[in-house]
Amino acid sequence: MFTTSVRTARRLCYARSLICHIPLPFSSKAISVSSTLSRALLCSSSVTATAAVTVTTCFYSTSGTNHLDLIRDNTNNSNRNTAYPVSDGKELVSPRYTDAYAAIELALDSVVKVFTVTSSPNYFLPWQNKSQRESMGSGFVISGRRILTNAHVVADQTFVLIRKHGSPTKYRAEVQAVGHECDLAILVVESEEFWEGMNYLELGDIPYLQEAVAVVGHPQGGDNISVTKGVVSRVEPTQYVHGATQLMAIQIDAAINPGNSGGPAIMGDKVVGVAFQNLSGAENIGYIIPVPVIKHFISGVEECGKYVGFCSLGLSCQPAENVQLREHFRMHPEMTGVLISKINPLADAYRVLKKDDIILAFDGVPIANDGTVPFRNRERIAFDHLVSMKKPNETAEVRVLRDGVENEFSITLQPVKKVNDVEVKNLKHLRQLVDGCGEGSLRFDLDDERVIVLNYQLAKVATSRILKRHRIPSAMSNDLIDKHEVEVGTDLASPS
């Protein structure tokens, strides 16, 4: 007889997803289960010789009485009360999950539905926002009592609510960090009631081609949790629609629809990605954010307390696949690399690299003539991925061919812009640089190499008139004003 918990009984209800395995060494006796659950466990009351059935987390084997005997596993700290069938002590089959079922089991206590009320800025009327609207997405619990979701799910949010599976209650959540480039965000929930019974999901690795993944979330078309299954089709840098950046992404053929955004893609018992977009106009082409991008985002938040971004060399390069082009730049036959066609003057690379240099290797990894580097087994990926995985202020070793001579350079990777020849760290720092000018001229060096010069006093007077004419209460938000300035009652943003 079976003695199972409610959770184990629910597992048996999903036994239609069981997989039969022939080559396992079992007794020649058929498996027989003298219970009404046998019809849920097996398609018939017996299985032919040497056949075995994979039952989620259950061990199983034949015994002399043709019945399954169960023992309970209490060795782990999880709340999963798992029953393990065993034989008479001679044989024990390792636990094995079916992908779809394992995804469901992991998701029930981890995946949440995200309800967001947003109010986007009106760029035509910058002193007011657009009307509020509601949207929904998905998310899942990670270590440290945090919830990971997509940035576009909570972008321009006024408040966010979270609902866990099987609960009618919605809990207030706060946005801890947002990375619009990588389309990721971290939410926190202070309610202790919310965390009762919740488990966090662990991050895995990049899946290989044709490996099966299950995408879990709350897509449109229903209110309950949904699981779709697919395989990995492609791994390469892809345009992230929300942040308009080029980062690594995994293409899968599982359905990803509105509402799936922020939900986990699970393989086995680990998360291998976060669903975030699909390809409009195409069928069965969805994309998930891979674990290296997720870890880069999370580690930056943990180390710096905020999102730190993804780095770039600030270069425009062209392939060196043309034989005549390689000969012109004195490349030996065994050399490969890419030609620098343009350098951002605000990047650190502008200090050491030159136009028409040939980049041969990045951090010791040779770059092919088409701009790719080795990636796993017989795969290649654009070398920009190596750059994007660097953290701000880290250095990279670049081997360059210049005028037929190889050179080694160290480049500091950091996104930069300048005001009066001072690099801008963030928007608040920009405000401090502008207000610190006091008098004279303000020079702004832009990304497209253009320069803007303003007279500080004239610009201050013009700003005051614009605010008054259009009834704009402030030139900046309060978070850009230093705390001590607020305490002494200094309103830098108010019109004078």
N, C-alpha and C positions, 0 to 999 in steps of 0.2 A: 504494500500500500504506500501511497505517496503521503508524506507529511511535509507540507510546504507552507511558506508564508504567502501573503497576498501578492507580494512582488513576484515570487516564483510562479504562482498560478498565472499571473499575467504573462510571464515569459512563455509558458506553455501554450497560451492562446495564440502566440505568434509563431507557432511551430510550422505554419505553412511555408515559412522562409527557410526551413531546414535544408541542409545539403547532404546528400549521401556520398560516402567515401568507400570505395571498394577495397583498396589495397591494405587496409589496416589489419593487423594480425588478431583476429578474434576467434572465439570458439566456434565450432561448426554448428552449435545449437542455435536455433532461431531465438530472437528476442521476443518475449511475450510480456505484455503488461496487463495485469488483471485489474483494470480500472477503467472507468469511463473516460479518463484522460488519455487513454491509449489512442483514441481516434484523433485527438488533437496532436499527440506526439508522433504517431506513425500513420502512414496512409493505410496500412492493413495491420492485422494483429501479429504478423510475423515478418521477418526480413530474412532473405535467403542467406546461404552460408557466406561467411566472411564480410557481410555487409554491416556497416555501422552508420549511425545517424549523428550529425553534428547538432548538439542542442545548446546553443548559446554558451553559457558558462558552466555547463554540467559535464562531469566525467561520467562515463558510462561503459559498461561491459556486460557480457553475459554471465550468469551465475548458474549454479546447478539446478536451481528451482525455476529457471526461465523467467525470473522476475528481476526488476531493478531494485537494488538496495541503495539507500541514500544515507550520506553523512552530511553534516552541516559544517560549513567553513566559517569559523569565527576568528581566524588568524589575522584578518586585515582590520583596519580601523574604520572602514566605510560602513554606511548603513545598509549596504546591500546584503541581505540575508540569503546567501546562495546555497542551494542544495546540490550535493554532488553524488550521483549514483556511483557505486563501486561494485566490484565483483567480490569474490570470496577472498580477496587479498592478494591475488596472484598478478592481476593485470590492472592498470589504471591508464586511461587515455587522457592526454593533456587537454585542458580547456580550450575551446575554439569558438570564436564568434562568427556569426554571419554578419557581413558589413552593415546591412540595413537595420538589422535588429540591434546590433551593438550601438549604432548611432542613435536609435530611439532611446535605449536605456540610458546612455550618457546624457542625452538632451533633456530628458524629463526633469532632471533636477539642476539643469545648468542654463538652458536657453530661455530667454525672456522676450516679451513683446514690449517694444518701446513706443510710447505715445508722445508725440511732440507737437507743441503749438509754436509756430514760427511767425516772425514778423520781419520780412526782408527789407533792407534799405531801398529807398527809392532814389536812384541815381539821377533822375531828371529833376526831382525835388528833394535835394539832399537834407533839408531840414525836417523831413518827415519820413516815416516808414510806410510800407505798403500794409494793406489790411491783413489781419491775422488769418492763418489757415492751419488746419490740422493735418498731420501726416503720421504714418506708422512705419515701423521698421522692426528689426530684430537685434538681438545682442546675446552675449553669453558671458558667464562668470569666469574670471581668471583669478590667479592667486592674489592674495592681498585684499580680498573683499572688494574687488573692482569688476566692472562690467565693460567689455570691449564691444564697440559697435562702429559703424561708419561715421565719418565726419559729416557727410551730406544728410544723414538721418537727424542730426541735432544742429545743423548749421542755422544760424540766426534764430536760435530758440529763445522763447520767453520763459517757458518752463517745460520740464520733461517728467513723464510718469512711466513707471515700470510695473509690469504685471508678470508674475511667474506662472509657470504651467500648473493648472489645476486650482488656481486661486482666483476668486472674484475681486480681490482687493488690488488697487493700484497704489504704488508707493512713489513718493516724490524722490527724484534723483537730481544730482548736481553734476555738471560737466567739469571734470578735473583738468582735462587736457584735450586739445583738438589739433590734429595735424591735417590740414587741408591738402597738402601735397600728396600724402600717402592715403588720404581718405579714411583716417582712423580717429577714433575718439575714445576716451576713458570716462566712464560715469561712476559715481559713488552714491550709495544709498545708506543713510544713517540709521534707518529703522532696524532694530534688532529682530523684530518679528519677520521681516522680509528674509533674513539670512537663515532662518530656521529650516533645516532640511536641504539647503542649497549646497551643491558641490561645485568645485571649480574644474575646468578642463585644462589639460596640459597641452603644451605646444609640441608638435612633432617635427618633421623635417619636410623637405620638398619631395613630393611623390614622383615616381618615375612614370614615363609614358604608359598609357593603358592600365594603370592601376585604378581601381574602383574607389570612388569617394561618395559620401552621402552628404547632401546639403540640407541642413535643418534650419527652419525658420518659420515665419508667419507671413507667407505671401498673400496677395489678394485672392479673393475667391472663397475665403472662409476665415474663421476666427481662431480655430485651434491650430496646434503645431502641425507642421507639414515636413515630410521627408521626401526628397527626390534623389535619385541615384544616377551616377554617370561615371565616366572614365576620364582620365587626364589626356588631353589631346595635344597640348603644346605648352612649352615653358619658355618665355622670352620677354624682354622689355616691351611694355605696352603703354599706350597713352591712357592715363587716368583722366576720365572725363571731368570729374569734380575739380581736381587740382591742376588740370592741363599740364601734367608732368609725365615724364617717361621713366617708369620704374618697372621692375620685374613683376609679372603677373602669370597666373596659371589659367590656361583655357581648358574648360571642361564641357562635356555635352549634356550635363544635367540642367534641368530647367531652373533658371534664376529669373524671378519676376519681381515687380514692385512689392516691397514688404519683406523679401528675402534679405535685403541689404543689412549687413551686420551680423547675419547668422553664420555659424561655423560650418566649415566643410570638414567632415570627420573621416578618417581612415583608421580602422581598427579601434583603438581607444585614445587616439591623439587627434588634435586639431591640426590640419595641414593648410588651412587658409580661411579667409573671411570673404564671403560672397559680397560683391560690391557693384557689378554692372554686367550688362549683356550687350550683344551687338545687334542694334536695331536693323530690321530688314533681313536678318538671317535666322535660320532655325538651329536650335540646339547649340548655340555658342554663348557660353557664359564665362565669366572671369572671377577668380578669387585672388585675394591678396596673399602672397606666400609668407611663410614663417620668417624668413630673413628680414623682410620689410616690417613685419609685425614686431619682431624683437628689437629692431633698430629704433622703432618708435617708442616702445615701452622702456627700453634701457635709457633713452634720452630723457624721458620724463622722470624716471627714477633717479638719475644722476644729477639732473639740473633742476628738477621740480617743474619743468615746463617742456613744451615741444621745442626741439632744437633744429629740426629740418634735415634735409638731405643735401649733400655737397655736390658741387660741379667744378670741373676744371676751368670752365669759362672759355672753352675752345669750340671752334667749328672745324671739323676735319673732313677730308674726302678720302675715299679708298685709293690705294696705290696698286690697283690690279693691272693697270696698263704697263706693258713692258717698256715702252719708250719713256714713260713718265719716271719709272724707277731708274732707268739708265741716266736720265737727265739729272736726277738728284744723287747720282753716284752710289746707288744702292747695290751692294754685292748680290750675287744670285741667291745666296742663302739668307739674306735679310728680308724681313717682312715688317710692315708697319703702315701707318696712315699719315697723310700729309696735312699739316696745319694750314688752314686757309684764312682763319681769322681768330683773333684773341681779344677777349673782353678786357679793355684797359683797366677795369676795376678789379680784376681777378689777380691773385698772387702770381699766376702763371705768366702774366704780362711782364713781370719783373725779370724772368729768367728765360722764357721761351720766345721764339721769333716766328714770324710768318715764314713758311716754306721749310720749317723744321719737319723732320720725319720722326714720329714717336714710334720707337721700336718695342718698348716694353713698359708696363706699368706695375710697379712693386715686384719686379722680377718675373712677371708673367708676359711671355711674348705675345705681341698683337699681330694678327694675320693681316694680309693686305686688304681684306674686306672689313676690317675693324672689329673682328670677333676674337674671343679668347676661349680656351678649352673650358667646358662645363660638364662635369660628370662623365659618364661613359658615352663616348662618341657623339656628344652634343656640344654645341658652341653657342655663345651668347655675346652680345655686344659688350665691349670693354667698359662702356659707361656704367654697367652694373657694378663693377669693382669700385668705381669712383663714388657712386651713390651710397655704397655701404660704409664709406668712411664717415667718421664723426667730425663735426666742426673743430677746427684747429689741429687736426691730425695732419701729419706730413706724409707725403707719398714720394717714392723714389721713381723717377722717370728717366729712361734711357732714350736719348735723342741722337739722331744723325743730323749734323749740321756741316754743310760744305764738305761732305765726304768723311767727316771725323765724328766718332761716337763720343757722346758726353753724358755724364750722369748729373741730374739735378734733383734737389729736394724742393717740393712745392707744398705750401700750407694750404689746406682746403678750407675755405670759409666763404659763404655768400657775403658780398660787400657792395656797399654804395657809399657815396661820400657827400658831405656838406662842408664846404670850406676846407677841403682836403682831409677831413676827419671821417673815418669809416663809420657808417650808421649801423648800430646793432639792432635796433627795433624802433617802433613808432614812438615810444616814449623818449628814447634817446634822441630821435630826430627833433622832437618838440624842445628838448633841453638845448640842443645845438642852436636851434633857431632863436629861442629866447635869450640864449647866452651871447648872441652876437652884439646886442645893445645898440650899435650904430654902424655905419659904413654899409658895405655891400654883403649880400648873401649869395654864395655860389652853390648851385646844385648840379652835381655830375650825375647824369641819368644813364640808364642801362644801354640806351641806343647811341651812346657817345655824344649826345647833345648836352649843352650847358645852358642853365637858366641863371640869370643874375638879377637880383632884386635889391633896391634900396630899402634897408630895414625900416627906417622911420616912415617912408611913404607907404610901404606895404602895411605897416601897422595901422596907419590912418585909414587906408582903403578897406582893411578888414573890418574896422569898427563901423564904417558906413554901410558895408554890405550886410552885416549882422542886423543893423538897425532897420535898413530898408526892407529886408525880407522877414523881419520879426523872428530871427533865429536866436534862441536863448543863449547859445554857447558855441564857441568855435571848436571845441573839443570836448570829449567825454571826460568824466571825473577821474577815470582810471589813468589818464595821461598826466594828471596833475600830482605833484609830489605831496606827500601827507603833511609835511610841515607847512606847505603853502596853504593847504586847506585849513589847518588848525589856526593860523594867524589871520584867516579871513581873506587871503589874497585870491581873487578870482581872475586868473590870467586869461580866461576865455570870455569874460563879459565885455560888452562894448563900452568904451569910455565916453 
